[in-house]
Amino acid sequence: MSLVHLLFGRRLATEEDEGERVGPIAGVPILGLDALASASYGPEALLTVLIGLGTLATQYVPWITMLIVGLLGILYVSYRQTIAAYPSGGGAYSVAKENLGTNASLLAAAALALDYVLNVAVAVSAGIGALVSAIPMLLPYTIELCLGVVVLLTVVNLRGVRASGAAFSIPTYLFVATLFAVIGIGVARTIAAGGAPVPVDPPHVAPDHATTSLVTLWLLMHAFSSGCTAMTGVEAVSNGVPIFHKPSSVGARRTLSLIVGILVVLLIGVAFLSRAYGITATPPGTPQYESVLSQMVAAVVGRGPFYYVTLGSVVAVLCLSANTSFADFPRLCRIMAIDRFLPEMFVHRGRRLAYSFGILALATTSAALLLIFDGITDHLIPLFAIGAFLAFTTSQAAMVAHWWRVRGPSWWRHLAINSLGAVATATTLVVIAISKLEDGAWISVVLVAGSILLFKRVRAHYDFVAQATAARDVTLDFRKSEPPIVVVPMWRWDAVTVKALRFAIGFSPEVMAVQVLTGDRDADDLTSRWRRLVIVPAERLGVAAPRLVVIHSRYRELLRTLVRFVMMVASSHPDRQIAVVVPQLVEPRWYQWLLHTPIASLLKTALLLRGGPQIVVINTPWYLDAWIPERRRMAGPPVQPELRERGAR
């Protein structure tokens, strides 16, 4: 079994695609981890903004959380309608393209792409943040742990959709069960204690000077905008509808209901217990840092075995919640590549029917972000919220246009719901943009604008190529054309060169063998031997012999000299094609390539970059492993032991 087969599994045929589809139970780990995990870093981000208020911050958390839950409910109803109206997936991009036009669809695509990339970085950094909270000695290795999780997610997702669902189901439902248990125990103890439970393990106490901060509308808006990251991931199901068993829209809507229901319970539970137990945020990236969930679990059940099981599931889900992006980002890229706004390699599926190039692109980009921001979640939150809510707003506005255009039964009710969603998300987007502008949200605006420009440039290139290469009404010309002038670069006289020359004289009588001498010790000047090796055999058969051209390079410029010679031949014969036959030795092992200078590959690249329409590059590989059986045949059969003894006597 090869290493590739071991890591990524056997190849899947195209007709096995139906077997890769999933149901709602597996859909939650695949598409819902982002939303569920946001119950951890959403309240964390909210309390971090209010850290200057000390314990007073806990008084405002429930009210801000209820606003967030209300907005989440609006999005839930809106996206159920989106799934039913667009069961082919694509989410905000597809909806905006059909109802608002190209520019709006590119805005949605840029926002979604930014959201997905940042989701990986935020989720992984939040997961590792929870891990170092439980094990502080790991804090210096934050970046290494983050990158290791990204690599793990990449490998699992390259194995296909069902593989990722199966791999992530146990930690997902363990996360839900343990947190539900903590919330249930905490609520019961709070009620039993008359609203003032005694924590088993007291949470961190805010410094006295922290309470000197003033509660202002601006501060509460800032906290609300940070807490709204708890809603990210809700749109993921509408983007990934095709992964469900048919009818896909039914499975997608059930999955969305499960995800939102669990998320609402978690958000309300965390807010309630934070107030009841006086849990506040600690400064991120410092030795005193401990996540809100870690403090909450310790306060409710202590730091016994159940604490570590719960925190272990939190860490796992936070890290694995990036899987939502790995499920949706490649599909978004595929749809955009079909529309020629992204390179066409995003369209193709890999060995496990996964969109491998999109997965690798997402992993690379998110890893770069983690390195830039040192793996600190709070540094990424300002960038995260803008993309998510921009996608929300575009999707809802496009659905308003959809219902206005399509009408149908109860269309006005659907239109009203999406209108409310559009207004609510747009208002939230403005609040986030204003409150987070100084924290780096302007970077998201720049990235979105830059992405739209990139998409349009890619499409312009494809349109130009299609126009330049169009030949729909052009019939094939069967008139005999003049054979090309063939140039064969030679390093020395060997089997590799002989194969290239034999191929060249087979399709043209005008062949020039070009040898560039650079003064190196291994230079093999063929001038004195050319007549014996080439001209005499050609005269015997009455055929035209290749002409030898030897060029002495004073400055040892092998590639540049060869390219200049080819260009000179092309300019001297503007009405002829110039075929450059490049001989190349092919070694059977990859590490053997390190022992040879890749002159042939460099020459082909230089000719492709600098050549014109006259020049054709042809490669004649000579395979070294094909000669090994010939060498054994020439060596003869092995000598038997008795024959060796007889010869010795």
C-alpha positions as CSV (number, residue, x, y, z in Angstrom):
1,M,0.0,0.0,0.0
2,S,1.4,3.4,-1.0
3,L,1.7,6.3,1.3
4,V,-0.8,8.3,-0.8
5,H,-3.3,5.4,-0.6
6,L,-2.8,5.2,3.1
7,L,-3.4,8.9,3.7
8,F,-6.2,9.6,1.2
9,G,-7.8,6.3,0.6
10,R,-8.6,4.5,-2.7
11,R,-9.7,6.4,-5.8
12,L,-13.4,7.0,-6.2
13,A,-15.1,6.7,-9.6
14,T,-17.3,9.5,-10.8
15,E,-20.4,7.3,-10.5
16,E,-19.7,6.8,-6.8
17,D,-20.6,10.4,-6.1
18,E,-24.1,9.5,-4.7
19,G,-22.4,7.3,-2.1
20,E,-20.5,10.4,-0.8
21,R,-23.7,12.2,0.0
22,V,-24.8,12.5,3.7
23,G,-27.9,13.0,5.9
24,P,-28.6,15.6,8.6
25,I,-26.8,13.7,11.4
26,A,-23.5,13.7,9.4
27,G,-24.4,17.2,8.0
28,V,-24.1,18.8,11.4
29,P,-20.4,17.9,11.8
30,I,-19.6,18.8,8.2
31,L,-21.5,22.1,7.8
32,G,-22.4,23.0,11.4
33,L,-19.2,23.0,13.3
34,D,-18.5,26.6,12.5
35,A,-21.8,27.7,13.9
36,L,-21.6,25.5,17.0
37,A,-18.0,26.5,17.8
38,S,-18.9,30.1,17.5
39,A,-20.8,29.7,20.8
40,S,-17.3,29.6,22.3
41,Y,-15.4,32.5,20.6
42,G,-18.6,34.7,20.1
43,P,-19.2,35.2,23.9
44,E,-15.5,35.3,24.4
45,A,-15.1,38.2,21.9
46,L,-18.1,40.0,23.5
47,L,-16.6,39.8,27.0
48,T,-13.2,40.7,25.8
49,V,-14.5,44.1,24.6
50,L,-16.1,44.6,28.0
51,I,-13.0,43.6,29.9
52,G,-12.5,47.1,31.1
53,L,-15.8,47.0,33.0
54,G,-14.7,44.1,35.3
55,T,-17.5,42.1,36.8
56,L,-20.0,44.8,35.7
57,A,-19.7,43.3,32.2
58,T,-21.7,40.3,33.2
59,Q,-24.8,42.5,33.6
60,Y,-24.8,43.4,29.9
61,V,-24.0,40.0,28.4
62,P,-27.5,38.5,28.6
63,W,-29.1,41.5,26.9
64,I,-26.6,41.7,24.1
65,T,-26.9,37.9,23.7
66,M,-30.7,38.1,23.3
67,L,-30.2,40.7,20.5
68,I,-27.8,38.3,18.8
69,V,-30.2,35.3,19.2
70,G,-33.0,37.4,17.7
71,L,-30.9,38.3,14.7
72,L,-30.0,34.6,14.4
73,G,-33.7,33.7,14.3
74,I,-34.3,36.0,11.4
75,L,-31.3,34.5,9.5
76,Y,-32.6,31.0,10.2
77,V,-36.0,31.6,8.7
78,S,-34.4,33.5,5.8
79,Y,-31.9,30.8,4.9
80,R,-34.6,28.1,5.1
81,Q,-36.3,30.0,2.2
82,T,-32.9,30.3,0.4
83,I,-32.4,26.5,0.6
84,A,-35.9,25.8,-0.8
85,A,-35.5,28.4,-3.6
86,Y,-31.9,27.4,-4.6
87,P,-31.4,23.7,-3.9
88,S,-28.4,23.5,-6.2
89,G,-26.3,25.4,-3.6
90,G,-23.9,28.2,-4.1
91,G,-25.5,30.4,-1.4
92,A,-25.1,34.1,-1.6
93,Y,-23.1,34.0,-4.8
94,S,-25.7,32.0,-6.8
95,V,-28.6,34.0,-5.4
96,A,-27.0,37.3,-6.1
97,K,-25.9,36.4,-9.6
98,E,-29.4,35.4,-10.6
99,N,-31.2,38.3,-9.0
100,L,-28.8,41.3,-8.6
101,G,-26.3,40.8,-11.4
102,T,-22.6,40.1,-11.8
103,N,-21.2,42.9,-9.6
104,A,-23.4,41.9,-6.6
105,S,-22.5,38.2,-7.0
106,L,-18.8,39.1,-7.0
107,L,-19.3,41.1,-3.9
108,A,-21.0,38.2,-2.2
109,A,-18.3,35.8,-3.5
110,A,-15.5,38.0,-2.1
111,A,-17.3,38.3,1.2
112,L,-17.9,34.5,1.4
113,A,-14.3,33.7,0.4
114,L,-13.0,36.1,3.1
115,D,-15.4,34.6,5.6
116,Y,-14.3,31.0,4.9
117,V,-10.6,31.8,5.0
118,L,-10.9,33.7,8.3
119,N,-13.1,31.0,9.7
120,V,-10.3,28.5,9.5
121,A,-7.8,30.9,11.1
122,V,-10.3,32.0,13.9
123,A,-11.5,28.5,14.6
124,V,-8.1,26.9,14.8
125,S,-6.6,29.8,16.9
126,A,-9.7,29.6,19.2
127,G,-9.3,25.9,19.6
128,I,-5.6,26.1,20.4
129,G,-6.4,29.0,22.7
130,A,-8.8,26.8,24.7
131,L,-6.1,24.1,24.7
132,V,-3.4,26.4,26.2
133,S,-5.9,27.5,28.7
134,A,-6.1,24.0,30.1
135,I,-2.4,23.3,29.6
136,P,-0.5,26.6,30.0
137,M,2.9,25.1,29.2
138,L,1.8,24.8,25.6
139,L,1.4,28.6,25.2
140,P,4.9,29.0,23.5
141,Y,3.9,26.5,20.8
142,T,0.7,28.2,19.8
143,I,1.7,28.7,16.2
144,E,3.1,25.2,15.7
145,L,-0.1,23.7,17.1
146,C,-2.3,25.9,14.9
147,L,-0.4,24.8,11.7
148,G,-0.6,21.2,12.7
149,V,-4.4,21.3,13.0
150,V,-4.6,23.0,9.5
151,V,-2.5,20.1,8.1
152,L,-4.7,17.5,9.8
153,L,-7.9,19.2,8.4
154,T,-6.4,19.3,5.0
155,V,-5.6,15.6,4.9
156,V,-9.0,14.6,6.3
157,N,-10.9,16.7,3.8
158,L,-8.9,15.4,0.8
159,R,-10.3,12.0,1.8
160,G,-13.8,13.2,0.8
161,V,-17.0,14.5,2.4
162,R,-18.2,11.3,4.1
163,A,-14.7,10.7,5.6
164,S,-14.7,14.2,7.2
165,G,-18.3,13.7,8.5
166,A,-17.4,10.3,10.0
167,A,-14.2,11.6,11.5
168,F,-15.8,14.6,13.2
169,S,-19.1,13.1,14.4
170,I,-17.9,11.8,17.7
171,P,-16.1,15.1,18.9
172,T,-19.1,17.1,17.7
173,Y,-21.8,15.3,19.6
174,L,-19.5,14.9,22.6
175,F,-19.1,18.7,22.6
176,V,-22.9,19.2,22.5
177,A,-23.6,16.6,25.2
178,T,-20.9,17.8,27.6
179,L,-21.8,21.5,27.3
180,F,-25.5,20.8,27.6
181,A,-24.7,18.9,30.7
182,V,-22.7,21.8,32.1
183,I,-25.4,24.3,31.3
184,G,-28.1,22.0,32.8
185,I,-26.1,21.5,36.0
186,G,-25.2,25.2,36.2
187,V,-28.8,26.4,35.7
188,A,-30.1,23.9,38.3
189,R,-27.6,25.1,40.9
190,T,-28.3,28.7,40.1
191,I,-32.0,28.2,40.7
192,A,-31.4,26.2,43.8
193,A,-29.1,28.9,45.2
194,G,-31.6,31.7,44.5
195,G,-29.5,33.2,41.6
196,A,-26.2,33.3,43.4
197,P,-24.5,29.9,43.1
198,V,-21.1,29.2,44.8
199,P,-18.6,28.2,42.1
200,V,-16.7,24.9,42.6
201,D,-13.6,26.6,41.2
202,P,-13.8,30.4,41.4
203,P,-13.3,32.2,38.0
204,H,-10.7,34.9,37.5
205,V,-11.4,38.1,39.4
206,A,-11.1,41.3,37.4
207,P,-8.6,43.9,38.7
208,D,-10.1,46.7,40.8
209,H,-9.0,49.4,38.3
210,A,-11.0,47.7,35.5
211,T,-14.3,49.0,36.9
212,T,-13.3,52.6,36.3
213,S,-14.3,52.3,32.7
214,L,-17.6,54.0,31.6
215,V,-20.5,52.1,30.1
216,T,-21.2,54.0,26.8
217,L,-23.4,53.2,23.8
218,W,-20.2,53.0,21.7
219,L,-18.8,50.3,24.0
220,L,-22.0,48.3,23.9
221,M,-22.1,48.5,20.1
222,H,-18.5,47.4,20.0
223,A,-19.3,44.4,22.2
224,F,-22.4,43.5,20.1
225,S,-20.4,43.6,16.9
226,S,-17.8,41.3,18.4
227,G,-20.5,38.9,19.8
228,C,-22.1,38.7,16.4
229,T,-19.3,36.4,15.3
230,A,-21.4,33.8,17.1
231,M,-23.7,33.8,14.0
232,T,-21.0,33.0,11.5
233,G,-21.5,29.6,9.8
234,V,-25.3,29.8,9.5
235,E,-25.0,30.4,5.8
236,A,-22.8,27.3,5.3
237,V,-25.8,24.9,4.8
238,S,-27.3,27.0,2.0
239,N,-23.9,26.8,0.2
240,G,-23.5,23.1,0.6
241,V,-26.9,21.8,-0.2
242,P,-25.6,19.3,-2.9
243,I,-23.8,17.2,-0.3
244,F,-27.1,15.8,1.1
245,H,-29.0,12.8,-0.1
246,K,-31.9,13.6,-2.5
247,P,-34.1,15.5,-2.0
248,S,-31.2,17.7,-1.0
249,S,-33.2,20.7,0.2
250,V,-35.0,18.5,2.8
251,G,-31.9,17.3,4.4
252,A,-30.3,20.7,4.3
253,R,-33.3,22.4,6.0
254,R,-33.3,19.7,8.8
255,T,-29.6,20.2,9.3
256,L,-30.0,23.9,9.5
257,S,-32.7,23.5,12.2
258,L,-30.5,21.2,14.2
259,I,-27.5,23.6,14.0
260,V,-29.5,26.7,14.9
261,G,-31.4,25.0,17.7
262,I,-28.2,23.7,19.4
263,L,-26.5,27.1,18.9
264,V,-29.3,29.1,20.5
265,V,-29.2,26.8,23.6
266,L,-25.5,27.2,23.9
267,L,-25.5,31.0,23.5
268,I,-28.2,31.6,26.0
269,G,-26.7,29.0,28.4
270,V,-23.2,30.6,28.3
271,A,-24.7,34.1,28.8
272,F,-26.8,33.0,31.8
273,L,-24.0,31.2,33.5
274,S,-21.5,34.0,32.9
275,R,-23.8,36.4,34.7
276,A,-24.7,33.9,37.5
277,Y,-21.1,32.9,38.3
278,G,-19.5,36.4,37.5
279,I,-17.3,35.1,34.7
280,T,-15.3,37.8,32.8
281,A,-12.8,37.6,30.0
282,T,-9.0,37.6,30.6
283,P,-6.5,39.4,28.4
284,P,-5.7,37.1,25.3
285,G,-2.1,36.2,24.6
286,T,-1.0,36.6,28.2
287,P,0.1,34.0,30.8
288,Q,-3.1,34.9,32.8
289,Y,-5.4,34.0,29.8
290,E,-8.1,31.5,30.4
291,S,-11.1,31.1,28.0
292,V,-14.6,31.9,29.2
293,L,-15.7,28.3,28.6
294,S,-12.8,27.0,30.7
295,Q,-13.8,29.3,33.6
296,M,-17.5,28.4,33.2
297,V,-16.9,24.6,33.2
298,A,-14.6,24.9,36.2
299,A,-17.0,27.0,38.1
300,V,-19.9,24.6,37.5
301,V,-18.3,21.2,37.9
302,G,-14.7,21.9,39.1
303,R,-11.5,20.7,37.5
304,G,-12.0,17.0,37.7
305,P,-12.1,14.4,35.0
306,F,-15.4,15.8,33.5
307,Y,-13.7,19.2,33.1
308,Y,-10.9,17.8,31.0
309,V,-13.4,15.7,28.9
310,T,-15.5,18.8,28.3
311,L,-12.5,21.1,27.5
312,G,-11.1,18.4,25.3
313,S,-14.3,18.3,23.3
314,V,-14.3,22.1,23.1
315,V,-10.8,22.2,21.8
316,A,-11.6,19.5,19.3
317,V,-14.7,21.2,18.0
318,L,-13.1,24.6,17.9
319,C,-10.2,23.3,15.8
320,L,-12.4,21.1,13.7
321,S,-15.0,23.8,13.1
322,A,-12.8,25.0,10.3
323,N,-14.1,22.0,8.5
324,T,-17.1,24.0,7.5
325,S,-14.9,26.2,5.4
326,F,-13.2,23.1,3.9
327,A,-16.6,21.8,2.9
328,D,-17.9,25.1,1.4
329,F,-15.0,27.1,0.1
330,P,-14.0,24.6,-2.6
331,R,-17.6,24.4,-3.8
332,L,-17.8,28.2,-4.0
333,C,-14.5,28.2,-6.0
334,R,-15.9,25.6,-8.3
335,I,-19.0,27.6,-9.2
336,M,-16.9,30.7,-9.7
337,A,-14.5,28.8,-11.9
338,I,-17.3,27.5,-14.0
339,D,-18.3,31.1,-14.5
340,R,-14.6,31.8,-15.3
341,F,-13.9,34.2,-12.4
342,L,-11.3,31.8,-10.9
343,P,-8.7,29.4,-12.5
344,E,-10.3,26.4,-14.1
345,M,-8.3,23.9,-11.9
346,F,-10.9,24.7,-9.2
347,V,-13.5,22.8,-11.2
348,H,-11.8,19.5,-11.2
349,R,-12.3,16.9,-8.4
350,G,-9.5,14.8,-6.9
351,R,-9.1,11.1,-6.2
352,R,-11.8,11.1,-3.5
353,L,-14.3,13.3,-5.5
354,A,-13.2,16.3,-3.3
355,Y,-12.3,19.6,-4.9
356,S,-8.6,19.2,-4.0
357,F,-7.2,22.4,-5.4
358,G,-9.8,24.5,-3.5
359,I,-8.9,22.6,-0.3
360,L,-5.2,23.2,-0.7
361,A,-5.7,26.9,-1.6
362,L,-7.8,27.4,1.6
363,A,-5.3,25.6,3.8
364,T,-2.4,27.7,2.4
365,T,-4.2,31.0,2.8
366,S,-5.4,30.4,6.3
367,A,-2.0,29.1,7.4
368,A,-0.5,32.4,6.2
369,L,-3.0,34.3,8.2
370,L,-2.2,32.4,11.4
371,L,1.5,33.2,10.9
372,I,0.8,36.9,10.3
373,F,-1.4,37.3,13.4
374,D,0.6,34.9,15.7
375,G,-2.4,32.6,16.2
376,I,-4.3,35.1,18.4
377,T,-8.1,34.9,17.9
378,D,-8.9,38.4,19.1
379,H,-6.6,39.9,16.3
380,L,-8.6,38.1,13.7
381,I,-12.2,38.9,14.9
382,P,-12.4,42.4,13.4
383,L,-11.6,40.9,10.0
384,F,-13.9,38.0,10.5
385,A,-17.3,39.7,11.1
386,I,-17.2,42.0,8.1
387,G,-17.0,39.2,5.5
388,A,-19.7,37.2,7.2
389,F,-22.3,40.0,7.5
390,L,-21.6,41.3,4.0
391,A,-22.4,37.8,2.7
392,F,-25.6,37.8,4.9
393,T,-26.8,41.1,3.6
394,T,-26.1,40.4,0.0
395,S,-27.9,37.0,0.2
396,Q,-31.0,38.5,1.9
397,A,-31.2,41.5,-0.5
398,A,-30.9,39.0,-3.4
399,M,-33.8,36.9,-2.0
400,V,-35.9,40.0,-1.7
401,A,-35.3,40.6,-5.5
402,H,-36.1,36.9,-6.1
403,W,-39.5,37.0,-4.4
404,W,-40.4,40.3,-6.2
405,R,-39.5,38.7,-9.5
406,V,-40.9,35.2,-9.1
407,R,-44.0,36.0,-6.9
408,G,-46.0,32.8,-6.4
409,P,-48.1,31.6,-3.4
410,S,-47.5,33.7,-0.3
411,W,-44.7,35.5,-2.0
412,W,-45.3,38.7,0.1
413,R,-44.7,36.8,3.3
414,H,-41.4,35.4,2.0
415,L,-40.4,38.8,0.8
416,A,-41.2,40.4,4.2
417,I,-39.0,37.8,6.0
418,N,-36.1,38.4,3.7
419,S,-36.6,42.1,3.8
420,L,-36.4,42.0,7.6
421,G,-33.3,39.9,7.3
422,A,-31.7,42.3,4.8
423,V,-32.4,45.3,7.0
424,A,-31.2,43.6,10.2
425,T,-28.0,42.3,8.8
426,A,-27.2,45.5,6.9
427,T,-27.7,47.5,10.1
428,T,-25.4,45.0,12.0
429,L,-22.9,45.3,9.2
430,V,-22.8,49.1,9.5
431,V,-22.4,48.8,13.3
432,I,-19.5,46.3,12.9
433,A,-17.8,48.4,10.2
434,I,-17.9,51.5,12.4
435,S,-17.0,49.9,15.7
436,K,-14.3,47.7,14.3
437,L,-12.8,50.2,11.8
438,E,-9.9,51.2,14.0
439,D,-9.3,47.5,15.0
440,G,-8.5,46.5,11.5
441,A,-11.9,46.0,9.8
442,W,-10.7,48.3,7.0
443,I,-8.4,45.5,6.0
444,S,-11.5,43.4,5.2
445,V,-12.9,46.2,3.0
446,V,-9.6,46.4,1.1
447,L,-9.4,42.6,0.7
448,V,-13.0,42.4,-0.6
449,A,-12.4,45.1,-3.1
450,G,-9.1,43.5,-4.2
451,S,-10.8,40.1,-4.5
452,I,-13.5,41.6,-6.8
453,L,-10.8,43.2,-9.0
454,L,-9.0,39.9,-9.1
455,F,-12.1,38.0,-10.2
456,K,-12.8,40.5,-13.0
457,R,-9.2,40.3,-14.2
458,V,-9.4,36.5,-14.3
459,R,-12.7,36.7,-16.3
460,A,-11.2,39.3,-18.7
461,H,-8.2,37.0,-19.4
462,Y,-10.5,34.0,-20.1
463,D,-12.6,36.2,-22.4
464,F,-9.5,37.4,-24.2
465,V,-8.2,33.9,-24.7
466,A,-11.6,32.7,-25.9
467,Q,-11.7,35.5,-28.5
468,A,-8.1,35.0,-29.6
469,T,-8.4,31.2,-30.0
470,A,-11.9,31.1,-31.5
471,A,-12.0,28.9,-34.6
472,R,-15.7,27.7,-34.8
473,D,-16.1,28.5,-38.5
474,V,-12.5,27.7,-39.6
475,T,-12.1,24.4,-41.4
476,L,-8.9,22.4,-41.3
477,D,-6.5,23.2,-44.1
478,F,-5.3,20.0,-45.7
479,R,-2.9,21.7,-48.1
480,K,0.6,20.3,-47.8
481,S,2.8,22.8,-45.9
482,E,6.5,23.2,-46.0
483,P,8.4,21.1,-43.4
484,P,9.8,23.1,-40.4
485,I,13.4,23.9,-39.8
486,V,14.4,21.7,-36.9
487,V,16.9,22.8,-34.2
488,V,18.3,20.1,-31.9
489,P,20.3,21.5,-28.9
490,M,23.1,19.0,-28.0
491,W,25.1,18.8,-24.8
492,R,27.3,15.8,-25.9
493,W,27.2,12.8,-28.3
494,D,25.2,10.1,-26.4
495,A,22.1,8.0,-26.7
496,V,19.9,10.9,-25.6
497,T,21.2,13.1,-28.4
498,V,21.0,10.3,-31.0
499,K,17.3,9.7,-30.2
500,A,16.5,13.4,-30.7
501,L,18.4,13.5,-34.0
502,R,16.7,10.4,-35.4
503,F,13.3,11.9,-34.5
504,A,14.2,15.2,-36.1
505,I,15.4,13.8,-39.5
506,G,12.2,11.8,-39.6
507,F,9.9,14.8,-40.3
508,S,12.2,17.4,-41.9
509,P,15.2,17.5,-44.2
510,E,16.5,20.7,-42.6
511,V,18.0,19.8,-39.3
512,M,20.5,21.9,-37.4
513,A,22.3,20.3,-34.4
514,V,23.5,23.1,-32.1
515,Q,26.2,22.7,-29.6
516,V,27.2,25.6,-27.2
517,L,30.7,25.3,-25.8
518,T,31.2,27.1,-22.5
519,G,34.8,26.1,-21.7
520,D,33.8,23.5,-19.1
521,R,36.0,20.4,-18.7
522,D,33.2,18.0,-19.8
523,A,32.6,19.9,-23.1
524,D,32.5,17.5,-26.1
525,D,33.4,19.4,-29.3
526,L,31.9,17.3,-32.1
527,T,33.4,19.3,-35.0
528,S,36.2,16.7,-35.7
529,R,33.9,13.7,-35.5
530,W,30.7,15.0,-37.1
531,R,31.6,13.7,-40.6
532,R,32.3,10.2,-39.4
533,L,29.3,10.1,-37.0
534,V,26.7,11.8,-39.2
535,I,27.6,12.9,-42.7
536,V,29.2,9.6,-44.0
537,P,26.2,7.4,-42.9
538,A,23.8,10.0,-44.5
539,E,25.8,10.0,-47.8
540,R,25.6,6.2,-48.0
541,L,21.8,6.4,-47.8
542,G,21.5,9.4,-50.0
543,V,19.7,11.5,-47.4
544,A,20.3,15.1,-46.2
545,A,22.6,15.1,-43.1
546,P,21.9,17.4,-40.1
547,R,24.2,20.4,-40.1
548,L,26.4,21.0,-37.0
549,V,26.5,24.5,-35.5
550,V,29.1,25.0,-32.8
551,I,28.9,28.2,-30.8
552,H,31.5,29.3,-28.3
553,S,30.1,31.3,-25.4
554,R,32.6,33.7,-23.9
555,Y,30.5,34.2,-20.8
556,R,29.3,30.6,-20.3
557,E,25.6,31.6,-21.2
558,L,24.3,28.3,-22.3
559,L,20.5,28.9,-22.2
560,R,20.6,32.5,-23.4
561,T,22.9,31.5,-26.3
562,L,20.5,28.7,-27.4
563,V,17.5,31.0,-27.2
564,R,19.2,33.7,-29.2
565,F,20.2,31.2,-31.9
566,V,16.6,29.9,-32.2
567,M,15.2,33.5,-32.4
568,M,17.8,34.3,-35.0
569,V,16.8,31.3,-37.1
570,A,13.1,32.3,-36.8
571,S,13.8,35.9,-37.9
572,S,15.8,34.7,-40.9
573,H,12.9,32.5,-42.0
574,P,9.8,34.4,-41.2
575,D,7.6,32.2,-43.4
576,R,8.7,28.9,-41.8
577,Q,8.0,27.1,-38.6
578,I,11.0,26.4,-36.3
579,A,10.7,23.2,-34.4
580,V,13.1,22.9,-31.4
581,V,13.6,19.2,-30.5
582,V,14.9,19.1,-26.9
583,P,16.6,15.9,-25.8
584,Q,16.0,15.0,-22.1
585,L,17.3,12.3,-19.8
586,V,14.5,11.0,-17.5
587,E,15.7,9.3,-14.3
588,P,13.5,6.6,-12.7
589,R,13.8,8.0,-9.1
590,W,12.8,11.6,-8.1
591,Y,16.0,12.0,-6.0
592,Q,18.2,11.2,-9.0
593,W,16.9,14.4,-10.6
594,L,19.0,16.3,-8.0
595,L,22.2,14.8,-9.5
596,H,21.6,16.5,-12.9
597,T,21.3,20.0,-14.1
598,P,17.7,20.5,-15.4
599,I,19.0,22.2,-18.6
600,A,16.3,20.7,-20.8
601,S,13.4,21.8,-18.6
602,L,14.9,25.3,-18.3
603,L,15.4,25.6,-22.0
604,K,11.8,24.5,-22.7
605,T,10.5,27.1,-20.2
606,A,12.7,29.9,-21.7
607,L,11.5,29.1,-25.3
608,L,7.8,29.0,-24.2
609,L,8.2,32.4,-22.5
610,R,10.3,34.1,-25.1
611,G,9.3,32.3,-28.3
612,G,6.8,33.5,-30.9
613,P,4.1,31.9,-33.0
614,Q,6.8,30.4,-35.3
615,I,8.5,28.3,-32.6
616,V,7.3,24.8,-31.7
617,V,8.9,23.0,-28.8
618,I,9.1,19.2,-28.9
619,N,10.5,17.0,-26.1
620,T,12.2,13.7,-26.8
621,P,12.6,11.9,-23.4
622,W,15.2,9.1,-23.0
623,Y,14.2,6.9,-20.1
624,L,17.0,5.6,-18.0
625,D,15.0,2.8,-16.4
626,A,14.3,1.4,-19.9
627,W,18.0,0.8,-20.4
628,I,18.4,-1.3,-17.2
629,P,17.0,-4.6,-18.8
630,E,19.2,-3.9,-21.8
631,R,22.3,-3.7,-19.5
632,R,21.4,-7.0,-17.9
633,R,21.0,-8.6,-21.3
634,M,24.4,-7.4,-22.4
635,A,26.0,-8.6,-19.1
636,G,24.8,-12.2,-19.9
637,P,23.4,-14.9,-17.6
638,P,24.8,-15.1,-14.1
639,V,27.8,-17.5,-13.6
640,Q,27.0,-20.6,-11.7
641,P,29.0,-21.4,-8.5
642,E,30.4,-24.7,-9.9
643,L,31.7,-22.9,-13.0
644,R,33.5,-20.4,-10.9
645,E,35.2,-23.2,-8.9
646,R,36.1,-25.0,-12.1
647,G,37.6,-21.8,-13.5
648,A,39.6,-21.3,-10.3
649,R,41.2,-24.7,-10.6
